[in-house]
């Protein structure tokens, strides 16, 4: 049954604009478990799978065997350094180790969030530290490789190279493997810092920015300058040398570090390809073309490869044949090296205004959680340990993220009578059952402040009365540790009480330009039709239109007195036909046949007091 309201008015003021919003997120969960080909350096303590080096272990698969990982997540704590952070964290025995461009390596408590110690080098620390037998190893742009006591930060030894050390050390079989800008790969004694061996291929002009992967007695690394992928004997010959098993030359530079799994080595290049080689022979098995440089280090889990590209996408590929399973394009730039935990993929991205920390479903790529932290780039690889995610950013901070409460639900009436008390219920849950607090903003300048605590899943009820107008109720929850959920919202409209005459649609009132506005917020405009305007040029003014008709699904439609804020008519979620039989616009009212109303090709239509116009015989018809 259709309702029709006809209004004869003179209206001066026409503002037309565009607003399009579409949010789609699907959360799915995978129960798959990882089977790594290399488990030789998992530092386990009390059942916790610690994260002792870049991408977790010497394979660089970037996988943790934890079966609990946060989604949605929120910030538990952050710590500020005095420089940008491009180092990834390592987390062992409740200590977080990370480098900064302020020349320091930091050790932070993951329990008290305090700085335990910091060690000063002579230049940036972009290298990700490795922790082994109570020692921490890392490189610096000052050309040294350092070894410190992991508890005190006291220097044990340092080893001089002839180039910047951006490479991150890998620990395997009581040896330290690390590269340098001087082109050498070094194998060092973890206790003394002396070199077991060093390698440079024919003294060619290349640098090593990647971090070596060590698997089954082999060392894999890639180079910049001349892009090669190498496989060396990890043990060495006992005379300061080692043997090269194979070399593969690829196009572009390779800043990506190799990932090794199931007798295959995966590595990216600036030529926009991700490569897969046989670990024994170096023969190319497959390659996959992205739309940008692949500087991200790939990760392996569940038979798939996950890798980011400078085209702004993260890809999931079949590890055996390189076929794309899914790709996801965040609202961001370059993508960090991803990590995989509990069926979820975590990664950072470069963005000034959009979210730059993401969690997506490993099977589907659908977003499970995302948030914006400070700075533009969070392109260092994250680390995960003890149910918490750690990541650095170019704002100079290290962030600790943990499970956040679910976004609350809000239930209650969305319209009614003014000055009448209505009840609204709010409810959130926490995965770990933490007690919750709620903050409710009523949208009228008042709020509850933080109230609680309440049990996880407990529904709370609050009462509220309204004046005439439209309000956005917003609510969020936080747990006992201060980790906050996303905002929930509910729109409430309280129109003025209508007379019997107005219920029948007979307003018969004359309004002036500064008294009235018509606002349409629609999710889908089905059609716009209009008789041709008199003026031949579409941007010529003044204009005259007749028989303008807009049909569409409106999220919210209202006729409002601009001065008093009285609402004469409103409709929500209705299929509506809006007709203007005659309109004269002196500015701003461009429309075209079957097209759009000036800046609105949908879904926002607004007639108001900003620009001069006359409108006669406006009618609204609700079609459903």
KAVENJO-V818666 format. One record per residue. PHI is phi in degrees with one decimal (NA if undefined). D_CENTER is the distance of its C-alpha to the mean C-alpha in Angstrom with 2 decimals. Layout:
BEGIN
phi & d_center
PHI & D_CENTER
PHI & D_CENTER
END
This chain:
BEGIN
phi & d_center
NA & 45.37
-97.7 & 44.48
-112.8 & 44.79
-134.6 & 45.74
-123.7 & 45.77
-114.6 & 47.59
-129.4 & 47.57
-101.9 & 49.83
-140.7 & 48.47
-107.8 & 48.61
-128.9 & 45.16
-108.6 & 44.39
128.4 & 40.75
-143.3 & 38.23
-128.0 & 34.59
-133.1 & 32.46
-151.6 & 28.82
-115.4 & 25.71
-150.4 & 22.69
-124.0 & 20.54
-136.1 & 17.59
-144.5 & 16.33
-122.4 & 13.68
-136.0 & 13.93
-139.9 & 12.38
-128.8 & 14.48
-108.0 & 14.42
-126.1 & 16.80
-128.3 & 17.91
-103.8 & 19.71
-105.5 & 22.63
-69.8 & 23.31
-120.0 & 24.26
-82.1 & 24.12
-119.0 & 27.45
-84.5 & 27.27
-79.8 & 30.16
-137.5 & 30.04
-121.3 & 30.11
-74.4 & 32.38
-131.8 & 30.12
-106.3 & 28.31
-88.1 & 29.06
-105.7 & 29.60
-148.3 & 30.86
63.6 & 31.51
82.1 & 29.51
-91.8 & 26.28
-86.8 & 24.73
-69.8 & 24.07
-119.6 & 21.99
-87.9 & 24.78
-159.2 & 23.65
-55.8 & 21.13
58.3 & 19.47
84.6 & 21.59
-149.1 & 24.99
-71.0 & 27.29
-81.2 & 26.12
62.4 & 22.55
-72.3 & 21.43
67.7 & 18.50
-122.0 & 19.42
-112.6 & 20.30
-85.3 & 22.91
-61.8 & 21.67
-102.9 & 21.77
-133.8 & 19.63
-141.8 & 15.93
-74.2 & 13.79
-168.4 & 12.01
-73.1 & 11.43
-119.8 & 10.96
-147.1 & 11.97
-79.6 & 13.43
-85.4 & 16.92
-160.6 & 17.98
-141.5 & 17.40
-133.0 & 20.07
-96.8 & 20.83
-102.6 & 22.54
-108.7 & 24.23
-154.3 & 22.42
-63.2 & 19.18
-114.1 & 17.79
-117.8 & 17.39
-72.5 & 19.03
-93.4 & 17.33
-77.3 & 18.66
-121.0 & 21.49
-131.0 & 22.36
-143.8 & 25.92
50.3 & 28.25
64.3 & 26.11
-125.9 & 25.69
-110.0 & 22.63
-111.4 & 23.64
-156.4 & 21.68
-97.7 & 22.86
-140.4 & 22.34
-76.4 & 23.65
-86.8 & 26.09
83.9 & 28.12
-106.0 & 27.70
-102.2 & 26.69
-110.0 & 25.68
-123.3 & 26.43
-120.5 & 24.87
-79.2 & 25.81
-82.0 & 23.15
-99.9 & 25.60
-97.2 & 26.80
68.8 & 23.89
-90.4 & 26.74
-75.1 & 27.40
-90.2 & 30.03
-167.6 & 30.89
-143.6 & 29.83
-124.3 & 31.60
-93.1 & 32.27
-103.7 & 32.47
-104.1 & 33.63
-167.4 & 30.43
-54.4 & 26.64
-115.0 & 25.32
-96.5 & 22.55
-66.9 & 23.85
-84.3 & 22.26
-69.5 & 25.10
-119.1 & 26.81
-115.0 & 28.66
-153.4 & 31.92
47.8 & 35.01
62.9 & 34.24
-126.3 & 33.60
-122.0 & 30.49
-118.2 & 30.46
-163.7 & 28.48
-113.0 & 29.14
-137.4 & 29.22
-68.2 & 29.64
-78.3 & 33.15
85.0 & 34.04
-105.0 & 34.58
-104.8 & 33.37
-114.3 & 33.64
-129.7 & 34.52
-124.2 & 34.36
-67.4 & 35.38
-68.3 & 32.22
-87.4 & 33.70
-111.1 & 35.27
78.8 & 33.67
-75.0 & 37.21
-67.2 & 37.53
-100.2 & 39.32
-160.6 & 39.44
-143.7 & 37.86
-121.4 & 38.33
-90.2 & 38.76
-110.1 & 37.46
-110.2 & 38.13
-155.2 & 34.61
-58.4 & 31.22
-111.2 & 29.57
-90.6 & 25.87
-60.7 & 26.21
-100.1 & 25.24
-70.9 & 28.17
-119.5 & 28.55
-105.5 & 31.07
-157.2 & 33.25
53.9 & 36.86
60.2 & 37.63
-139.4 & 36.60
-109.6 & 33.94
-114.8 & 32.67
-156.8 & 31.06
-106.6 & 31.17
-141.7 & 31.97
-64.5 & 31.98
-71.6 & 35.73
91.4 & 35.12
-91.9 & 36.36
-101.6 & 34.85
-111.8 & 36.33
-116.9 & 37.24
-116.8 & 38.10
-73.5 & 39.96
-68.6 & 37.60
-89.3 & 40.52
-113.4 & 42.20
83.8 & 39.86
-73.5 & 42.55
-87.5 & 41.66
-67.4 & 42.61
-163.2 & 42.03
-139.7 & 40.20
-141.3 & 39.61
-144.2 & 39.35
-78.2 & 40.22
50.6 & 43.34
55.7 & 42.14
-70.3 & 40.07
-85.9 & 37.91
-147.2 & 34.40
-125.0 & 31.87
-115.0 & 29.71
-102.5 & 26.14
-75.0 & 25.01
-107.3 & 25.45
-68.4 & 28.18
-102.8 & 27.89
-126.2 & 31.07
-146.2 & 32.21
52.5 & 35.74
80.3 & 37.53
-119.7 & 35.67
-114.1 & 33.39
-118.9 & 30.92
-153.4 & 29.42
-126.0 & 28.67
-131.7 & 29.77
-120.3 & 29.16
114.2 & 32.11
-123.6 & 33.57
-80.7 & 31.03
-127.2 & 32.49
-116.0 & 31.38
-114.1 & 33.89
-127.8 & 35.15
-118.8 & 37.51
-73.0 & 39.64
-72.4 & 37.92
-74.8 & 41.22
89.3 & 43.09
-98.4 & 46.81
84.2 & 47.93
-123.7 & 49.06
87.3 & 45.90
-125.2 & 44.85
-146.7 & 43.00
-100.8 & 43.15
-86.8 & 40.75
-89.0 & 40.44
-162.8 & 38.77
-135.7 & 36.92
-130.0 & 34.90
-93.5 & 34.45
-124.2 & 31.49
-80.2 & 30.70
76.3 & 28.55
-95.8 & 27.25
-124.4 & 25.42
-88.3 & 23.01
-69.9 & 21.44
-89.7 & 22.93
-69.6 & 24.67
-120.2 & 23.66
-121.4 & 26.79
-157.8 & 27.34
52.3 & 30.35
64.6 & 32.45
-133.3 & 29.89
-117.6 & 28.05
-115.7 & 24.84
-153.2 & 23.94
-101.0 & 22.22
-146.1 & 23.87
-69.5 & 23.58
-78.9 & 25.68
81.9 & 22.54
-105.8 & 23.77
-103.5 & 22.83
-107.8 & 26.22
-126.6 & 27.74
-120.4 & 31.09
-73.3 & 33.69
-67.4 & 33.82
-82.5 & 37.65
-111.9 & 38.54
81.5 & 35.62
-66.1 & 36.18
-72.3 & 33.31
-93.7 & 32.33
-160.7 & 29.71
-143.5 & 27.23
-126.0 & 24.28
-91.0 & 23.59
-101.7 & 20.13
-105.8 & 19.81
-161.9 & 19.16
-58.1 & 20.02
-106.0 & 18.90
-99.6 & 18.55
-69.5 & 16.14
-84.6 & 18.24
-67.4 & 18.25
-121.7 & 18.15
-122.4 & 20.65
-165.4 & 20.72
56.8 & 22.55
79.5 & 24.36
-121.6 & 21.30
-111.4 & 19.73
-118.2 & 15.99
-151.9 & 15.29
-99.7 & 13.12
-135.7 & 14.94
-73.1 & 15.22
-76.5 & 15.44
89.2 & 11.65
-108.2 & 11.75
-110.4 & 11.56
-116.8 & 14.94
-117.3 & 16.81
-123.0 & 20.52
-67.0 & 23.70
-67.6 & 24.78
-81.5 & 28.43
-124.4 & 28.54
78.7 & 25.28
-71.3 & 24.89
-72.0 & 21.46
-94.9 & 20.36
-159.5 & 17.07
-139.4 & 14.48
-133.1 & 11.08
-110.1 & 10.16
-70.9 & 6.70
-83.8 & 7.73
-156.6 & 7.91
-102.5 & 10.75
-61.2 & 11.71
-113.2 & 10.08
-75.3 & 11.22
-68.8 & 13.61
-78.9 & 12.13
-128.7 & 13.91
-126.7 & 15.21
-145.6 & 16.34
54.5 & 17.98
71.4 & 16.99
-125.6 & 13.25
-111.4 & 11.24
-112.0 & 8.97
-159.7 & 7.75
-103.7 & 6.76
-147.4 & 6.82
-96.8 & 9.26
-161.1 & 8.96
-86.8 & 11.52
-124.0 & 10.69
-96.1 & 7.37
-55.0 & 4.04
-129.0 & 4.02
-127.4 & 3.65
-127.8 & 3.46
-130.6 & 7.01
-127.3 & 9.12
-68.5 & 12.88
-67.1 & 14.87
-84.0 & 17.56
-119.4 & 16.00
81.9 & 12.42
-73.9 & 11.75
-70.5 & 8.60
-100.8 & 9.77
-161.5 & 7.30
-159.6 & 4.05
-158.2 & 5.24
-104.5 & 6.65
-110.4 & 9.16
-63.0 & 12.18
84.3 & 12.94
-94.8 & 11.78
-115.7 & 11.01
-126.9 & 9.61
-97.3 & 11.27
-73.7 & 13.52
-68.8 & 13.36
-73.5 & 12.60
-131.8 & 15.66
-136.1 & 16.53
-162.8 & 19.83
53.8 & 21.58
68.0 & 18.81
-130.5 & 16.49
-108.1 & 13.55
-124.4 & 14.20
-155.7 & 12.48
-99.4 & 13.94
-143.0 & 12.98
-77.4 & 15.28
-84.1 & 16.08
85.1 & 18.30
-112.7 & 16.81
-102.0 & 16.18
-111.1 & 13.99
-111.9 & 14.99
-111.4 & 12.80
-141.4 & 14.81
-60.1 & 15.40
-103.7 & 15.16
-61.3 & 17.64
-65.6 & 17.01
-57.3 & 16.73
-62.7 & 20.47
-94.2 & 22.71
-125.6 & 25.13
-129.1 & 28.44
163.1 & 31.41
-65.9 & 33.37
-101.8 & 31.74
-156.1 & 35.09
166.3 & 38.54
-102.2 & 41.21
-69.4 & 40.88
62.8 & 42.15
-112.6 & 41.72
-82.5 & 39.84
-123.2 & 37.15
-102.4 & 35.26
-129.0 & 31.49
-109.0 & 29.93
-134.5 & 26.58
-153.6 & 25.23
-136.0 & 22.30
-128.8 & 22.21
-123.4 & 20.95
-56.7 & 20.72
-94.8 & 22.98
75.0 & 25.28
-63.7 & 24.70
-66.5 & 26.61
-124.8 & 24.74
-120.6 & 25.27
-123.3 & 24.60
-123.0 & 24.24
-118.0 & 25.54
-105.4 & 25.69
-79.4 & 28.37
83.7 & 27.62
-117.6 & 31.16
92.7 & 30.73
-116.5 & 31.24
-152.7 & 29.10
-90.5 & 29.90
68.1 & 28.27
-77.1 & 26.95
-122.4 & 29.29
143.4 & 29.82
-88.2 & 29.62
-130.1 & 29.55
-70.2 & 29.21
-58.7 & 26.10
85.0 & 26.71
-78.3 & 29.51
-83.9 & 29.81
-112.1 & 30.86
-127.4 & 32.74
-129.3 & 33.20
-106.0 & 35.64
-155.5 & 35.38
-115.5 & 37.69
-130.6 & 36.87
-85.9 & 38.60
-64.3 & 38.53
145.2 & 35.20
-119.2 & 31.62
-137.3 & 29.15
-110.2 & 25.52
-77.6 & 25.45
-125.5 & 22.23
-146.3 & 21.78
-140.1 & 19.47
-120.4 & 20.41
-137.2 & 20.26
-93.0 & 21.83
-65.8 & 24.70
-99.1 & 22.55
88.8 & 20.84
-79.5 & 17.38
-101.3 & 16.40
-83.3 & 15.09
-73.1 & 13.52
-75.0 & 16.35
-106.4 & 18.61
-143.8 & 21.05
-145.6 & 24.43
-87.9 & 26.51
-123.6 & 30.19
-124.6 & 33.02
-119.4 & 36.50
-72.6 & 38.90
-67.7 & 42.42
-65.2 & 45.09
-87.2 & 46.59
-83.5 & 50.32
-59.3 & 52.08
-62.4 & 52.57
-72.7 & 48.89
-62.1 & 48.05
-84.2 & 50.31
86.7 & 48.41
-102.8 & 51.32
-86.4 & 50.04
46.2 & 52.71
-126.9 & 51.42
-95.6 & 51.21
-115.0 & 48.12
-99.1 & 47.77
-59.2 & 44.82
-96.6 & 43.63
-110.2 & 43.97
-139.8 & 41.82
-146.2 & 38.48
-118.6 & 37.05
-122.6 & 33.31
-126.3 & 31.60
-116.2 & 27.96
-122.6 & 27.77
-86.3 & 25.31
-160.5 & 27.70
-91.8 & 30.80
-76.4 & 33.21
-156.0 & 35.73
-131.6 & 37.01
-131.5 & 40.66
-157.4 & 42.89
-73.8 & 46.33
-55.9 & 46.48
-75.5 & 46.65
-72.9 & 49.83
-72.7 & 48.36
-74.3 & 47.90
-96.2 & 44.93
-63.3 & 41.60
-105.5 & 40.79
-81.8 & 44.33
-132.9 & 45.06
-76.6 & 46.65
-128.7 & 45.86
-133.2 & 47.47
-122.1 & 45.91
-139.0 & 47.49
54.0 & 46.36
-81.8 & 42.59
-130.1 & 40.95
-122.1 & 37.29
-119.2 & 36.47
-173.4 & 33.06
-85.8 & 31.04
-103.8 & 30.31
-71.5 & 27.79
-161.1 & 29.95
-129.2 & 33.21
-150.5 & 35.52
-111.6 & 38.66
-131.8 & 38.67
-75.6 & 41.24
-66.7 & 39.53
-82.2 & 41.93
-100.3 & 42.22
68.9 & 38.88
-70.7 & 40.95
-103.0 & 39.39
-89.5 & 42.07
-156.6 & 40.10
-148.6 & 36.65
-146.5 & 35.19
-129.9 & 31.89
63.0 & 30.63
-114.6 & 33.83
-82.7 & 34.95
-125.4 & 36.76
-111.8 & 39.24
-109.8 & 39.49
-122.1 & 42.64
-122.0 & 43.91
-72.2 & 47.45
-155.5 & 47.93
-140.9 & 45.76
-114.5 & 46.77
-116.9 & 43.96
-83.1 & 44.99
-165.4 & 41.45
88.4 & 37.97
-108.5 & 38.94
-70.6 & 38.39
-141.6 & 38.31
-138.8 & 39.12
-58.2 & 40.69
62.6 & 38.17
-114.4 & 35.42
-132.1 & 33.69
-91.9 & 34.70
51.0 & 34.04
-80.4 & 30.30
-118.4 & 29.65
-90.1 & 29.39
113.1 & 27.94
-112.5 & 26.74
-131.1 & 27.83
-128.6 & 31.54
-143.2 & 33.11
-112.7 & 36.74
-149.5 & 37.40
-85.9 & 39.54
-77.3 & 37.84
-117.6 & 39.82
-62.9 & 43.48
-165.1 & 44.17
-122.0 & 46.63
-129.7 & 45.79
-120.1 & 48.52
55.0 & 48.49
-86.2 & 44.86
-132.1 & 44.44
-124.8 & 41.70
-129.6 & 42.13
-84.9 & 39.98
-93.8 & 40.25
-130.4 & 38.87
END
